[in-house]
């Protein structure tokens, strides 16, 4: 009995060594992903929920507002006294801008109000705290600034996600729909979904014949075509997008050819740039290889004898294609479609350069808040919603298609 036991122990040790060796080989990749992908992603999601500036600067004011019934009007004297004391302390500690910087993202004009009030409180004033604040600005006699403080003072909150869904907190701290003219994010989410779906369909229609030709052409022709498919990967995306600007603008190559052919008049040149047309054309061109390669990898494994057998049994070319060949390519269609859709949903450079006002996507709004408005919390919330939507779509697709149906190569 000793020999089998020793053999089993040896096999177990060998298996353990293989697992440790595999883990050691994968460790650099895991560290890279953790440091450069998971950690920044976690920091982004944290910023969308965590906002401690007001909570740290105005703790006594926020404590006084905990029992505030916003539907009954402005808060009691305790809140006014606490705010006066803490704003004066903020002036001394030079933290007024931190408070004002957070409040401006919650209410328009809140930054100017806080700075104006802090400047006024730096001088000695007589009277109760309520009278002093209302004398500085009448807004302190309303719910609006107090509601902004109460909402912004929550160290952990979904306030940014409320804004990202075109909702807002009113002066009674209730969540209501944003006013007309200010609802932009849901529209951009829907536009992004529509553009991503359209680009995916265009890439499928254009890429399917190319993938079929790659899989069935003679080797030297297939190799040449594969080089042409891969050529965009060797060219900067910025160069490719700029090339489409030269092609599609009113004085560009496409319009010149249409005028030369007599299809359009010289004074009736088509508007194909800085609108949705330019966005769709450029994005389809950039993402087309991501559809062709998964399709090709699946088509290459389909034996041609299947279609010939269907033809020999009496099926016509169309019937053989629809009933035999097309179902076999569904794993490639699914993998290419989900890959193109996910990439299109997060595209930024191409819509920025060729999209104009009507071709902008949700990624452009994220960039705006990161680079111009500096509302990083809202940008993180929008990005978090986009990430959640993409992950949900991916799992729905996996459930519908089956885990073994995804084949990327």
C-alpha positions as CSV (number, residue, x, y, z in Angstrom):
1,X,0.0,0.0,0.0
2,X,3.0,2.3,0.5
3,X,3.8,2.5,-3.2
4,X,0.3,3.8,-4.3
5,X,0.3,6.3,-1.5
6,X,3.7,7.6,-2.4
7,X,2.7,7.8,-6.0
8,X,-0.4,9.8,-5.1
9,X,1.6,12.1,-2.9
10,X,4.2,12.6,-5.7
11,X,1.4,13.4,-8.2
12,X,-0.1,15.9,-5.7
13,X,3.2,17.6,-5.2
14,X,3.8,17.8,-9.0
15,X,0.3,19.3,-9.5
16,X,0.9,21.8,-6.7
17,X,4.2,22.8,-8.3
18,X,2.5,23.3,-11.7
19,X,-0.2,25.5,-10.1
20,X,2.5,27.6,-8.3
21,X,4.5,27.9,-11.5
22,X,1.4,29.0,-13.4
23,X,0.6,31.5,-10.6
24,X,4.1,32.8,-10.7
25,X,3.9,33.3,-14.5
26,X,0.6,35.1,-14.2
27,X,1.6,37.2,-11.2
28,X,3.2,40.1,-13.2
29,X,0.1,40.4,-15.3
30,X,-2.1,40.4,-12.2
31,X,0.0,43.1,-10.6
32,X,-0.1,45.2,-13.7
33,X,-3.8,44.9,-14.0
34,X,-4.3,45.6,-10.3
35,X,-2.1,48.7,-10.3
36,X,-3.0,50.3,-13.6
37,X,-6.6,49.1,-14.1
38,X,-8.4,47.9,-11.0
39,X,-6.9,50.5,-8.6
40,X,-7.8,53.6,-10.8
41,X,-11.2,52.1,-11.5
42,X,-11.8,51.7,-7.8
43,X,-10.6,55.3,-7.1
44,X,-13.0,56.6,-9.8
45,X,-15.9,54.8,-8.2
46,X,-14.9,55.9,-4.8
47,X,-14.8,59.6,-6.0
48,X,-18.3,59.2,-7.4
49,X,-19.6,58.3,-3.9
50,X,-17.2,60.0,-1.4
51,X,-17.1,63.8,-1.0
52,X,-15.7,64.8,2.4
53,X,-14.9,68.5,1.9
54,X,-18.1,70.0,3.3
55,X,-18.5,67.3,6.0
56,X,-15.0,68.1,7.3
57,X,-15.4,71.9,7.2
58,X,-19.0,72.3,8.5
59,X,-19.6,69.4,11.0
60,X,-21.6,71.5,13.5
61,X,-23.8,73.0,10.8
62,X,-24.5,69.6,9.4
63,X,-25.3,68.3,12.8
64,X,-27.8,71.1,13.3
65,X,-29.4,70.3,9.9
66,X,-29.9,66.6,10.8
67,X,-33.2,67.5,12.5
68,X,-34.2,70.1,9.9
69,X,-37.7,69.6,8.3
70,X,-37.0,71.2,4.9
71,X,-40.7,71.3,4.0
72,X,-41.3,73.7,6.9
73,X,-38.9,76.4,5.7
74,X,-35.4,77.4,6.6
75,X,-33.7,75.8,9.6
76,X,-33.5,77.0,13.2
77,X,-31.2,79.5,14.8
78,X,-28.7,76.7,15.8
79,X,-27.9,76.1,12.1
80,X,-27.3,79.8,11.5
81,X,-25.0,80.1,14.5
82,X,-23.0,77.0,13.6
83,X,-22.6,78.2,10.0
84,X,-21.4,81.7,11.0
85,X,-18.9,80.2,13.4
86,X,-17.6,77.6,11.0
87,X,-17.3,80.0,8.0
88,X,-15.3,82.3,10.2
89,X,-13.1,79.4,11.1
90,X,-12.8,78.4,7.4
91,X,-11.7,82.0,6.6
92,X,-9.0,81.6,9.2
93,X,-8.0,78.2,8.0
94,X,-8.2,79.2,4.3
95,X,-10.7,76.4,3.5
96,X,-13.5,78.5,2.1
97,X,-12.7,77.6,-1.5
98,X,-13.0,73.9,-0.7
99,X,-16.5,74.4,0.7
100,X,-17.5,76.7,-2.2
101,X,-15.9,74.3,-4.8
102,X,-18.1,71.4,-3.7
103,X,-21.3,73.5,-3.3
104,X,-21.1,74.9,-6.8
105,X,-21.6,71.5,-8.2
106,X,-24.9,71.1,-6.3
107,X,-26.4,74.6,-6.8
108,X,-25.7,77.2,-9.4
109,X,-24.4,80.4,-7.7
110,X,-23.6,78.6,-4.5
111,X,-19.8,79.3,-4.8
112,X,-20.3,83.0,-5.2
113,X,-22.7,83.0,-2.2
114,X,-20.3,81.2,0.1
115,X,-17.3,83.4,-0.9
116,X,-19.4,86.5,-0.5
117,X,-20.7,85.4,2.9
118,X,-17.2,84.4,4.2
119,X,-15.8,87.7,3.1
120,X,-18.6,89.6,4.9
121,X,-18.1,87.4,8.1
122,X,-14.4,88.3,8.2
123,X,-15.6,91.7,9.6
124,X,-17.3,92.1,12.9
125,X,-21.1,92.4,12.6
126,X,-23.8,93.0,15.3
127,X,-27.0,91.0,15.6
128,X,-28.1,87.4,15.6
129,X,-26.5,84.9,13.3
130,X,-29.7,84.7,11.3
131,X,-29.9,88.4,10.8
132,X,-26.3,88.6,9.9
133,X,-26.5,86.0,7.1
134,X,-29.8,87.4,5.7
135,X,-28.3,90.9,5.7
136,X,-25.3,89.5,3.7
137,X,-27.6,87.9,1.2
138,X,-31.4,87.2,1.2
139,X,-30.9,83.7,-0.1
140,X,-30.0,82.6,3.5
141,X,-33.6,83.2,4.3
142,X,-34.7,80.5,1.9
143,X,-34.2,76.8,1.7
144,X,-31.9,76.8,-1.4
145,X,-28.4,77.3,0.2
146,X,-29.3,75.1,3.2
147,X,-30.4,72.3,1.0
148,X,-27.2,72.5,-1.0
149,X,-25.2,72.3,2.3
150,X,-27.2,69.4,3.5
151,X,-26.8,67.4,0.3
152,X,-23.1,68.2,-0.2
153,X,-22.4,67.6,3.5
154,X,-23.1,63.9,3.1
155,X,-19.7,62.3,3.1
156,X,-21.0,59.2,1.3
157,X,-24.0,59.9,-1.0
158,X,-25.4,59.2,-4.4
159,X,-25.7,62.9,-5.2
160,X,-23.5,62.6,-8.3
161,X,-25.4,59.7,-9.6
162,X,-28.7,61.6,-9.2
163,X,-27.3,64.3,-11.4
164,X,-26.0,61.8,-13.9
165,X,-29.5,60.4,-14.3
166,X,-31.0,63.9,-15.0
167,X,-32.5,64.2,-11.6
168,X,-31.8,66.7,-8.8
169,X,-32.6,67.4,-5.2
170,X,-35.1,70.2,-4.7
171,X,-35.2,72.7,-1.8
172,X,-37.1,70.1,0.3
173,X,-34.3,67.5,-0.2
174,X,-36.6,65.4,-2.4
175,X,-35.3,63.9,-5.7
176,X,-37.2,65.3,-8.7
177,X,-36.7,65.4,-12.4
178,X,-34.3,68.0,-13.8
179,X,-35.9,71.0,-15.5
180,X,-36.4,71.1,-19.2
181,X,-33.3,72.3,-21.0
182,X,-31.0,70.7,-18.4
183,X,-31.7,67.1,-19.1
184,X,-28.6,66.1,-21.2
185,X,-27.1,62.9,-19.7
186,X,-29.9,60.4,-20.5
187,X,-30.1,61.8,-24.0
188,X,-26.4,61.3,-24.4
189,X,-26.7,57.8,-23.0
190,X,-29.4,56.9,-25.5
191,X,-27.5,58.5,-28.3
192,X,-24.4,56.5,-27.3
193,X,-26.4,53.3,-27.3
194,X,-27.9,54.1,-30.7
195,X,-24.5,55.0,-32.3
196,X,-22.9,51.9,-30.8
197,X,-25.6,49.7,-32.2
198,X,-25.5,51.4,-35.6
199,X,-21.8,51.1,-35.8
200,X,-22.0,47.4,-34.8
201,X,-24.6,46.7,-37.5
202,X,-22.5,48.6,-40.2
203,X,-19.4,46.8,-39.2
204,X,-21.2,43.4,-39.4
205,X,-22.6,44.2,-42.8
206,X,-19.3,45.4,-44.2
207,X,-17.1,42.9,-42.3
208,X,-19.0,39.7,-43.0
209,X,-18.1,39.5,-46.7
210,X,-14.5,40.4,-46.0
211,X,-14.2,37.7,-43.4
212,X,-15.7,35.2,-45.7
213,X,-13.3,36.1,-48.5
214,X,-10.4,35.9,-46.0
215,X,-11.5,32.4,-45.0
216,X,-12.1,31.0,-48.5
217,X,-9.7,32.8,-50.8
218,X,-6.4,31.3,-52.0
219,X,-3.6,31.6,-49.5
220,X,-1.7,34.4,-51.2
221,X,-4.8,36.4,-51.7
222,X,-5.9,35.8,-48.2
223,X,-2.6,36.9,-46.8
224,X,-2.7,40.1,-48.8
225,X,-6.2,40.9,-47.6
226,X,-5.2,40.1,-44.0
227,X,-2.4,42.7,-44.3
228,X,-5.0,45.3,-45.5
229,X,-7.3,44.4,-42.6
230,X,-4.5,44.7,-40.1
231,X,-3.0,47.9,-41.6
232,X,-5.3,50.2,-39.6
233,X,-3.7,48.8,-36.4
234,X,-0.4,50.1,-37.6
235,X,-1.7,53.6,-38.1
236,X,-2.5,56.1,-35.4
237,X,-6.2,56.5,-34.7
238,X,-5.7,60.2,-34.8
239,X,-4.2,60.0,-38.3
240,X,-7.1,57.8,-39.5
241,X,-9.7,60.2,-38.0
242,X,-8.0,63.2,-39.5
243,X,-7.9,61.5,-42.9
244,X,-11.7,61.2,-42.7
245,X,-11.9,64.9,-42.0
246,X,-10.1,65.6,-45.3
247,X,-12.3,63.1,-47.1
248,X,-15.7,64.1,-45.9
249,X,-15.6,67.9,-45.5
250,X,-17.5,70.0,-48.0
251,X,-14.3,70.7,-50.0
252,X,-13.0,67.2,-49.5
253,X,-12.4,64.3,-51.8
254,X,-15.8,62.7,-51.6
255,X,-17.7,65.9,-52.4
256,X,-15.3,66.7,-55.2
257,X,-15.9,63.3,-56.7
258,X,-19.7,63.7,-56.4
259,X,-19.5,67.1,-58.1
260,X,-17.2,65.7,-60.8
261,X,-19.7,62.9,-61.5
262,X,-22.6,65.3,-61.6
263,X,-24.4,63.6,-58.7
264,X,-24.5,66.9,-56.7
265,X,-24.2,70.5,-57.7
266,X,-21.1,72.5,-56.7
267,X,-23.3,74.7,-54.5
268,X,-25.1,71.8,-53.0
269,X,-22.2,69.9,-51.5
270,X,-23.2,67.4,-48.8
271,X,-22.6,68.1,-45.1
272,X,-20.9,64.9,-43.9
273,X,-18.5,66.4,-41.4
274,X,-19.1,67.6,-37.8
275,X,-22.4,65.8,-37.5
276,X,-23.6,62.3,-36.9
277,X,-22.7,61.1,-40.5
278,X,-19.1,61.8,-39.9
279,X,-19.2,60.1,-36.5
280,X,-20.7,56.9,-37.9
281,X,-18.4,56.7,-41.0
282,X,-15.2,57.3,-39.0
283,X,-16.1,55.0,-36.1
284,X,-17.2,52.2,-38.4
285,X,-13.9,52.4,-40.3
286,X,-11.9,52.4,-37.1
287,X,-13.7,49.5,-35.5
288,X,-14.2,47.3,-38.6
289,X,-11.2,45.1,-37.9
290,X,-12.6,44.2,-34.5
291,X,-15.5,42.7,-36.3
292,X,-13.6,41.0,-39.2
293,X,-11.1,39.1,-37.0
294,X,-13.5,37.2,-34.8
295,X,-15.6,36.4,-37.8
296,X,-12.6,35.1,-39.7
297,X,-11.4,33.0,-36.8
298,X,-14.8,31.2,-36.7
299,X,-15.2,30.9,-40.5
300,X,-11.8,29.4,-40.9
301,X,-12.9,26.4,-38.8
302,X,-16.1,25.7,-40.7
303,X,-15.5,22.8,-43.1
304,X,-16.6,23.7,-46.7
305,X,-18.0,20.2,-47.0
306,X,-21.0,21.2,-44.9
307,X,-22.3,23.7,-47.5
308,X,-21.5,21.3,-50.3
309,X,-23.4,18.5,-48.6
310,X,-26.5,20.8,-48.2
311,X,-26.2,21.7,-51.9
312,X,-26.0,18.1,-52.9
313,X,-29.2,17.4,-50.9
314,X,-31.1,19.9,-53.0
315,X,-30.7,23.2,-51.0
316,X,-30.2,26.3,-53.1
317,X,-27.3,28.7,-52.5
318,X,-29.3,31.0,-50.3
319,X,-30.9,28.2,-48.3
320,X,-27.6,26.5,-47.7
321,X,-26.1,29.8,-46.6
322,X,-29.0,30.7,-44.2
323,X,-29.7,27.2,-42.9
324,X,-26.2,25.8,-42.6
325,X,-23.4,28.3,-42.9
326,X,-24.8,31.3,-41.1
327,X,-25.7,29.5,-37.9
328,X,-22.2,28.2,-37.7
329,X,-20.8,31.7,-37.8
330,X,-23.0,32.9,-34.9
331,X,-20.2,32.6,-32.3
332,X,-18.1,35.0,-34.4
333,X,-21.0,37.3,-35.1
334,X,-21.7,37.5,-31.3
335,X,-18.1,38.0,-30.3
336,X,-17.4,40.6,-32.9
337,X,-20.7,42.5,-32.2
338,X,-20.1,42.6,-28.4
339,X,-16.5,43.7,-28.9
340,X,-17.4,46.5,-31.4
341,X,-20.4,47.7,-29.3
342,X,-18.3,47.9,-26.1
343,X,-15.5,49.8,-27.8
344,X,-18.0,52.1,-29.6
345,X,-19.8,52.9,-26.3
346,X,-16.6,54.4,-24.8
347,X,-15.2,56.1,-27.9
348,X,-13.9,59.6,-27.4
349,X,-11.3,60.8,-29.9
350,X,-13.3,60.2,-33.1
351,X,-16.6,61.8,-32.0
352,X,-14.6,64.8,-30.6
353,X,-12.9,65.4,-33.9
354,X,-15.6,64.7,-36.4
355,X,-18.9,64.7,-34.4
356,X,-19.6,68.4,-33.9
357,X,-22.5,69.2,-31.7
358,X,-24.9,66.5,-32.8
359,X,-22.2,63.7,-33.0
360,X,-21.1,64.0,-29.4
361,X,-21.4,60.9,-27.1
362,X,-21.4,60.4,-23.4
363,X,-17.6,60.0,-23.3
364,X,-17.3,63.6,-24.5
365,X,-19.3,64.7,-21.5
366,X,-17.1,62.7,-19.1
367,X,-14.0,64.4,-20.7
368,X,-15.7,67.8,-20.3
369,X,-16.2,67.4,-16.6
370,X,-12.7,66.0,-16.1
371,X,-10.9,68.7,-18.1
372,X,-13.1,71.9,-18.0
373,X,-15.7,71.9,-15.3
374,X,-13.4,69.9,-13.0
375,X,-16.5,68.1,-11.6
376,X,-14.6,64.8,-11.2
377,X,-17.3,63.3,-9.0
378,X,-19.9,63.7,-11.7
379,X,-17.5,62.5,-14.3
380,X,-16.8,59.4,-12.2
381,X,-20.6,58.8,-11.7
382,X,-21.2,59.0,-15.5
383,X,-18.3,56.7,-16.1
384,X,-19.6,54.3,-13.4
385,X,-23.0,54.2,-15.0
386,X,-21.5,53.6,-18.4
387,X,-19.3,50.8,-17.0
388,X,-22.3,49.2,-15.2
389,X,-24.3,49.3,-18.5
390,X,-21.5,47.7,-20.5
391,X,-21.0,45.0,-17.9
392,X,-24.7,44.3,-17.7
393,X,-24.9,44.1,-21.5
394,X,-22.0,41.7,-21.6
395,X,-23.5,39.3,-19.0
396,X,-26.9,39.4,-20.7
397,X,-25.2,38.5,-23.9
398,X,-23.3,35.7,-22.3
399,X,-26.5,34.3,-20.7
400,X,-28.3,34.5,-24.0
401,X,-25.5,33.1,-26.2
402,X,-24.0,30.7,-23.7
403,X,-20.4,30.7,-22.3
404,X,-19.1,28.4,-25.0
405,X,-20.5,30.6,-27.8
406,X,-18.1,33.5,-27.4
407,X,-15.1,32.9,-29.5
408,X,-12.7,35.9,-30.0
409,X,-9.9,34.0,-31.7
